[in-house]
Amino acid sequence: MKKVFALLFTVMVLTVGLVLFAKAPSVSAKAAPDAALVGMNTEDATIHGLAGEKPLFINFWATWCPPCVGEMPAIEAMYQKYGDQLNFAAITIDEDTAAAAAFLESRGLTLPVYTGDLNKLGNDYQLDFIPRSVLIGTDGSILAEYTGGMNEAALEAFLSKAF
C-alpha cells in the first residue's frame, strides 16, 4: 500500500512540475508592417511585395549617421553575396533625398535604395535609433531585428536567420 501511495505521490509531483515548468507554446512572430517604398535607384515597391518573393533584409539608414555609413560596405557585400536568395531594401530616412542619391553615387553602391513616408516608417518600425536592420520572412513575419551598426561577420550571422 505504501508503494502505491509513493507511486501516486511521485506521479502527482511530476505532473505538477510539468505543468508549472513546461515551456510555454511559442507565440507567433510579429507581423511586419507594410509600407509603400519609393525607389531611388530601383522600381517602387512595398515591403510586403518584396518580402513575398523571398526573405527581405531592410536597413534603415541616413547619410548623416556615422554607423550607418560605416556598415554600408558590408551591406553591399552581403547584397552581392546573397542577392539571389534575399531581397534587400536600404531605406534612407534622409529628408534630403538628393544627399542620399549623391552618397550612393559617390560610393558606387548597387543595392536597392528606397525612401518613403518617414513618419509611418518611423512609427511602424520604432526608428528611435539608426541604423536599424529588420529581417522579414516570406510569410510577412519579422524574423530578427537589430539596432546598431554591424560589420560583415555580424551582418552575415544576422542574415543567416533567414535560411
Phi and psi in degrees as GROMACS dihedral restraints (atoms count N, CA, C in turn):
[ dihedral_restraints ]
;  ai    aj    ak    al  type     phi  dphi    fc
    3     4     5     6     1   -62.6    20    10
    4     5     6     7     1   -35.6    20    10
    6     7     8     9     1   -65.7    20    10
    7     8     9    10     1   -37.9    20    10
    9    10    11    12     1   -65.5    20    10
   10    11    12    13     1   -46.4    20    10
   12    13    14    15     1   -63.7    20    10
   13    14    15    16     1   -39.9    20    10
   15    16    17    18     1   -63.8    20    10
   16    17    18    19     1   -41.1    20    10
   18    19    20    21     1   -65.8    20    10
   19    20    21    22     1   -44.7    20    10
   21    22    23    24     1   -62.4    20    10
   22    23    24    25     1   -41.7    20    10
   24    25    26    27     1   -62.7    20    10
   25    26    27    28     1   -43.1    20    10
   27    28    29    30     1   -62.6    20    10
   28    29    30    31     1   -44.4    20    10
   30    31    32    33     1   -62.9    20    10
   31    32    33    34     1   -41.1    20    10
   33    34    35    36     1   -64.8    20    10
   34    35    36    37     1   -44.6    20    10
   36    37    38    39     1   -62.8    20    10
   37    38    39    40     1   -43.3    20    10
   39    40    41    42     1   -64.4    20    10
   40    41    42    43     1   -40.4    20    10
   42    43    44    45     1   -64.2    20    10
   43    44    45    46     1   -46.9    20    10
   45    46    47    48     1   -61.8    20    10
   46    47    48    49     1   -42.6    20    10
   48    49    50    51     1   -60.8    20    10
   49    50    51    52     1   -42.6    20    10
   51    52    53    54     1   -64.5    20    10
   52    53    54    55     1   -40.5    20    10
   54    55    56    57     1   -66.3    20    10
   55    56    57    58     1   -43.5    20    10
   57    58    59    60     1   -75.0    20    10
   58    59    60    61     1   -34.9    20    10
   60    61    62    63     1  -113.8    20    10
   61    62    63    64     1     5.1    20    10
   63    64    65    66     1   -66.8    20    10
   64    65    66    67     1   147.2    20    10
   66    67    68    69     1   -67.5    20    10
   67    68    69    70     1   130.4    20    10
   69    70    71    72     1   -67.2    20    10
   70    71    72    73     1   149.0    20    10
   72    73    74    75     1   -60.7    20    10
   73    74    75    76     1   144.0    20    10
   75    76    77    78     1   -68.6    20    10
   76    77    78    79     1   139.5    20    10
   78    79    80    81     1   -83.6    20    10
   79    80    81    82     1   141.8    20    10
   81    82    83    84     1   -62.0    20    10
   82    83    84    85     1   149.5    20    10
   84    85    86    87     1   -63.8    20    10
   85    86    87    88     1   152.9    20    10
   87    88    89    90     1   -69.7    20    10
   88    89    90    91     1   135.1    20    10
   90    91    92    93     1   -75.7    20    10
   91    92    93    94     1   139.2    20    10
   93    94    95    96     1   -77.3    20    10
   94    95    96    97     1   130.1    20    10
   96    97    98    99     1   -66.0    20    10
   97    98    99   100     1   144.9    20    10
   99   100   101   102     1   -89.8    20    10
  100   101   102   103     1   156.9    20    10
  102   103   104   105     1  -161.3    20    10
  103   104   105   106     1   148.5    20    10
  105   106   107   108     1   -77.6    20    10
  106   107   108   109     1   137.0    20    10
  108   109   110   111     1  -120.3    20    10
  109   110   111   112     1   136.2    20    10
  111   112   113   114     1  -100.2    20    10
  112   113   114   115     1   117.7    20    10
  114   115   116   117     1   -72.4    20    10
  115   116   117   118     1   131.4    20    10
  117   118   119   120     1   -93.3    20    10
  118   119   120   121     1   -32.6    20    10
  120   121   122   123     1  -133.2    20    10
  121   122   123   124     1    19.9    20    10
  123   124   125   126     1  -154.7    20    10
  124   125   126   127     1  -179.9    20    10
  126   127   128   129     1   -74.1    20    10
  127   128   129   130     1   154.9    20    10
  129   130   131   132     1   -62.4    20    10
  130   131   132   133     1   154.3    20    10
  132   133   134   135     1  -156.0    20    10
  133   134   135   136     1  -179.2    20    10
  135   136   137   138     1  -124.7    20    10
  136   137   138   139     1   157.9    20    10
  138   139   140   141     1   -62.1    20    10
  139   140   141   142     1   -46.1    20    10
  141   142   143   144     1   -65.4    20    10
  142   143   144   145     1   -35.9    20    10
  144   145   146   147     1   -63.4    20    10
  145   146   147   148     1   -43.1    20    10
  147   148   149   150     1   -69.4    20    10
  148   149   150   151     1   -37.7    20    10
  150   151   152   153     1   -76.6    20    10
  151   152   153   154     1   -20.3    20    10
  153   154   155   156     1   -73.0    20    10
  154   155   156   157     1   -25.3    20    10
  156   157   158   159     1   -79.2    20    10
  157   158   159   160     1   -48.9    20    10
  159   160   161   162     1  -158.7    20    10
  160   161   162   163     1   165.7    20    10
  162   163   164   165     1   -51.9    20    10
  163   164   165   166     1   150.8    20    10
  165   166   167   168     1  -120.1    20    10
  166   167   168   169     1   128.6    20    10
  168   169   170   171     1  -102.0    20    10
  169   170   171   172     1   122.2    20    10
  171   172   173   174     1  -112.8    20    10
  172   173   174   175     1   135.8    20    10
  174   175   176   177     1  -127.3    20    10
  175   176   177   178     1   119.2    20    10
  177   178   179   180     1   -90.5    20    10
  178   179   180   181     1   128.2    20    10
  180   181   182   183     1  -150.0    20    10
  181   182   183   184     1   173.4    20    10
  183   184   185   186     1  -153.0    20    10
  184   185   186   187     1   153.8    20    10
  186   187   188   189     1   -68.6    20    10
  187   188   189   190     1   -24.5    20    10
  189   190   191   192     1   -89.5    20    10
  190   191   192   193     1     5.3    20    10
  192   193   194   195     1  -105.6    20    10
  193   194   195   196     1   105.7    20    10
  195   196   197   198     1   -55.0    20    10
  196   197   198   199     1   -43.9    20    10
  198   199   200   201     1   -64.4    20    10
  199   200   201   202     1   -32.1    20    10
  201   202   203   204     1   -64.4    20    10
  202   203   204   205     1   -49.9    20    10
  204   205   206   207     1   -62.5    20    10
  205   206   207   208     1   -38.6    20    10
  207   208   209   210     1   -64.8    20    10
  208   209   210   211     1   -32.6    20    10
  210   211   212   213     1   -90.6    20    10
  211   212   213   214     1    -7.2    20    10
  213   214   215   216     1   -58.6    20    10
  214   215   216   217     1   -41.5    20    10
  216   217   218   219     1   -60.4    20    10
  217   218   219   220     1   -37.4    20    10
  219   220   221   222     1   -67.1    20    10
  220   221   222   223     1   -40.5    20    10
  222   223   224   225     1   -65.5    20    10
  223   224   225   226     1   -41.8    20    10
  225   226   227   228     1   -61.0    20    10
  226   227   228   229     1   -42.4    20    10
  228   229   230   231     1   -62.4    20    10
  229   230   231   232     1   -41.0    20    10
  231   232   233   234     1   -69.8    20    10
  232   233   234   235     1   -33.1    20    10
  234   235   236   237     1   -63.4    20    10
  235   236   237   238     1   -43.4    20    10
  237   238   239   240     1   -64.6    20    10
  238   239   240   241     1   -36.6    20    10
  240   241   242   243     1   -79.8    20    10
  241   242   243   244     1   -41.3    20    10
  243   244   245   246     1  -116.7    20    10
  244   245   246   247     1     7.7    20    10
  246   247   248   249     1   -58.9    20    10
  247   248   249   250     1   -22.2    20    10
  249   250   251   252     1   -82.7    20    10
  250   251   252   253     1   -14.7    20    10
  252   253   254   255     1  -109.4    20    10
  253   254   255   256     1   -22.3    20    10
  255   256   257   258     1  -132.6    20    10
  256   257   258   259     1   146.9    20    10
  258   259   260   261     1   -88.0    20    10
  259   260   261   262     1   146.3    20    10
  261   262   263   264     1  -120.3    20    10
  262   263   264   265     1   139.6    20    10
  264   265   266   267     1  -141.2    20    10
  265   266   267   268     1   105.4    20    10
  267   268   269   270     1   -90.0    20    10
  268   269   270   271     1   111.1    20    10
  270   271   272   273     1  -104.3    20    10
  271   272   273   274     1   112.1    20    10
  273   274   275   276     1   -78.6    20    10
  274   275   276   277     1   139.6    20    10
  276   277   278   279     1  -105.3    20    10
  277   278   279   280     1    14.1    20    10
  279   280   281   282     1   -63.6    20    10
  280   281   282   283     1   129.8    20    10
  282   283   284   285     1   -72.8    20    10
  283   284   285   286     1   -30.5    20    10
  285   286   287   288     1   -90.5    20    10
  286   287   288   289     1    90.5    20    10
  288   289   290   291     1   -67.8    20    10
  289   290   291   292     1   -22.0    20    10
  291   292   293   294     1   -65.0    20    10
  292   293   294   295     1   -37.4    20    10
  294   295   296   297     1   -65.4    20    10
  295   296   297   298     1   -40.3    20    10
  297   298   299   300     1   -64.9    20    10
  298   299   300   301     1   -42.5    20    10
  300   301   302   303     1   -63.2    20    10
  301   302   303   304     1   -41.9    20    10
  303   304   305   306     1   -64.5    20    10
  304   305   306   307     1   -38.8    20    10
  306   307   308   309     1   -61.1    20    10
  307   308   309   310     1   -46.9    20    10
  309   310   311   312     1   -57.7    20    10
  310   311   312   313     1   -47.2    20    10
  312   313   314   315     1   -65.4    20    10
  313   314   315   316     1   -42.9    20    10
  315   316   317   318     1   -66.9    20    10
  316   317   318   319     1   -27.3    20    10
  318   319   320   321     1   -97.9    20    10
  319   320   321   322     1    -5.8    20    10
  321   322   323   324     1    65.8    20    10
  322   323   324   325     1    31.7    20    10
  324   325   326   327     1   -77.7    20    10
  325   326   327   328     1   137.5    20    10
  327   328   329   330     1  -114.1    20    10
  328   329   330   331     1    -8.8    20    10
  330   331   332   333     1   -65.1    20    10
  331   332   333   334     1   151.1    20    10
  333   334   335   336     1   -65.1    20    10
  334   335   336   337     1   127.8    20    10
  336   337   338   339     1  -119.2    20    10
  337   338   339   340     1   136.5    20    10
  339   340   341   342     1  -130.8    20    10
  340   341   342   343     1   166.5    20    10
  342   343   344   345     1  -135.1    20    10
  343   344   345   346     1  -179.7    20    10
  345   346   347   348     1  -178.2    20    10
  346   347   348   349     1  -160.9    20    10
  348   349   350   351     1   -72.0    20    10
  349   350   351   352     1   100.7    20    10
  351   352   353   354     1   -63.3    20    10
  352   353   354   355     1   -34.1    20    10
  354   355   356   357     1   -66.7    20    10
  355   356   357   358     1   -45.9    20    10
  357   358   359   360     1   -64.1    20    10
  358   359   360   361     1   -49.0    20    10
  360   361   362   363     1   -60.3    20    10
  361   362   363   364     1   -42.6    20    10
  363   364   365   366     1   -61.1    20    10
  364   365   366   367     1   -43.3    20    10
  366   367   368   369     1   -71.2    20    10
  367   368   369   370     1   -46.7    20    10
  369   370   371   372     1   -66.0    20    10
  370   371   372   373     1   -35.8    20    10
  372   373   374   375     1  -110.4    20    10
  373   374   375   376     1    15.8    20    10
  375   376   377   378     1    48.4    20    10
  376   377   378   379     1    59.0    20    10
  378   379   380   381     1   -86.2    20    10
  379   380   381   382     1    61.1    20    10
  381   382   383   384     1   -74.4    20    10
  382   383   384   385     1   -30.3    20    10
  384   385   386   387     1  -138.1    20    10
  385   386   387   388     1   149.3    20    10
  387   388   389   390     1  -131.5    20    10
  388   389   390   391     1   158.9    20    10
  390   391   392   393     1   -71.6    20    10
  391   392   393   394     1   151.8    20    10
  393   394   395   396     1  -132.3    20    10
  394   395   396   397     1   127.0    20    10
  396   397   398   399     1  -114.1    20    10
  397   398   399   400     1   140.6    20    10
  399   400   401   402     1  -135.2    20    10
  400   401   402   403     1   135.6    20    10
  402   403   404   405     1  -113.6    20    10
  403   404   405   406     1   123.7    20    10
  405   406   407   408     1  -118.5    20    10
  406   407   408   409     1   132.6    20    10
  408   409   410   411     1   -80.5    20    10
  409   410   411   412     1   168.0    20    10
  411   412   413   414     1   -66.6    20    10
  412   413   414   415     1   -16.1    20    10
  414   415   416   417     1   -87.1    20    10
  415   416   417   418     1     2.0    20    10
  417   418   419   420     1    87.0    20    10
  418   419   420   421     1     5.5    20    10
  420   421   422   423     1   -91.6    20    10
  421   422   423   424     1   149.9    20    10
  423   424   425   426     1   -79.3    20    10
  424   425   426   427     1   118.6    20    10
  426   427   428   429     1   -86.8    20    10
  427   428   429   430     1   -35.2    20    10
  429   430   431   432     1  -161.6    20    10
  430   431   432   433     1   152.6    20    10
  432   433   434   435     1  -138.9    20    10
  433   434   435   436     1   147.6    20    10
  435   436   437   438     1  -151.0    20    10
  436   437   438   439     1   134.3    20    10
  438   439   440   441     1  -113.8    20    10
  439   440   441   442     1   124.8    20    10
  441   442   443   444     1   126.7    20    10
  442   443   444   445     1   165.0    20    10
  444   445   446   447     1   -75.1    20    10
  445   446   447   448     1   149.6    20    10
  447   448   449   450     1  -128.1    20    10
  448   449   450   451     1   143.0    20    10
  450   451   452   453     1   -85.1    20    10
  451   452   453   454     1   179.5    20    10
  453   454   455   456     1   -61.2    20    10
  454   455   456   457     1   -40.9    20    10
  456   457   458   459     1   -66.7    20    10
  457   458   459   460     1   -43.4    20    10
  459   460   461   462     1   -65.7    20    10
  460   461   462   463     1   -39.9    20    10
  462   463   464   465     1   -65.5    20    10
  463   464   465   466     1   -40.7    20    10
  465   466   467   468     1   -64.3    20    10
  466   467   468   469     1   -40.5    20    10
  468   469   470   471     1   -63.2    20    10
  469   470   471   472     1   -42.0    20    10
  471   472   473   474     1   -61.3    20    10
  472   473   474   475     1   -46.5    20    10
  474   475   476   477     1   -67.5    20    10
  475   476   477   478     1   -26.7    20    10
  477   478   479   480     1   -62.8    20    10
  478   479   480   481     1   -18.1    20    10
  480   481   482   483     1   -68.8    20    10
  481   482   483   484     1   -12.1    20    10
  483   484   485   486     1   -86.4    20    10
  484   485   486   487     1   -12.5    20    10
